[in-house]
């Protein structure tokens, strides 16, 4: 059984290691490694940001197995946008745990911010995330250029050639 707790300052290194995992970087919209200095500054700001919710999930032995993060962006004259992000520890992948993290995390998000729509932006090739979000009740809304890098990849192809998929959860 998985449990969660709010992230704490002592979790900075754990989040850093998860964020810089090679598979995590590959599936991120900004795939360059993150420096410890940049991460530490970001993490410290997010812990006190009322528009951020960072959760650490642990297994029955209290070992951290992943994190779910929500970021709320107020949009004038519209409902706030809430974006979910998650990572599962490399040693825990392939066990179907992401669905539980997403489901429990969304429950906490709704408890904190009410009946909000949660957006998940996923690279089309990240089929593990697509399946996890679908199994957790998210539905494909369409494609989005939200994380368009407008630059070029190593192959010379425009980074924007593949928009991300937008999945939504309105439960």
URGIDA-V192149 format. One record per backbone hydrogen bond with DSSP energy under -1.0 kcal/mol. NH is the residue of the N-H (numbers start at 0). CO is the residue of the C=O. If there is no record, write none. Layout:
nh->NH co->CO
nh->NH co->CO
This chain:
nh->2 co->57
nh->4 co->55
nh->6 co->53
nh->10 co->7
nh->11 co->8
nh->14 co->10
nh->15 co->11
nh->16 co->12
nh->17 co->13
nh->18 co->14
nh->19 co->15
nh->20 co->17
nh->24 co->20
nh->25 co->21
nh->26 co->22
nh->38 co->34
nh->39 co->35
nh->40 co->36
nh->41 co->37
nh->42 co->38
nh->43 co->39
nh->44 co->40
nh->45 co->41
nh->46 co->42
nh->51 co->48
nh->52 co->69
nh->54 co->67
nh->55 co->4
nh->56 co->65
nh->57 co->2
nh->58 co->62
nh->61 co->58
nh->64 co->56
nh->65 co->56
nh->66 co->86
nh->67 co->54
nh->68 co->84
nh->69 co->52
nh->70 co->82
nh->71 co->50
nh->72 co->80
nh->77 co->74
nh->80 co->72
nh->82 co->70
nh->83 co->118
nh->84 co->68
nh->86 co->66
nh->88 co->64
nh->91 co->88
nh->100 co->96
nh->101 co->97
nh->102 co->98
nh->103 co->99
nh->104 co->100
nh->105 co->101
nh->106 co->102
nh->107 co->103
nh->108 co->104
nh->109 co->105
nh->110 co->106
nh->111 co->107
nh->112 co->108
nh->113 co->109
nh->115 co->113
nh->117 co->168
nh->118 co->81
nh->119 co->166
nh->121 co->164
nh->125 co->122
nh->126 co->124
nh->129 co->125
nh->130 co->126
nh->131 co->127
nh->132 co->128
nh->133 co->129
nh->134 co->130
nh->135 co->131
nh->136 co->133
nh->137 co->132
nh->138 co->167
nh->140 co->165
nh->141 co->165
nh->143 co->163
nh->147 co->144
nh->152 co->156
nh->155 co->152
nh->158 co->150
nh->160 co->157
nh->163 co->143
nh->164 co->121
nh->165 co->141
nh->166 co->119
nh->167 co->138
nh->168 co->117
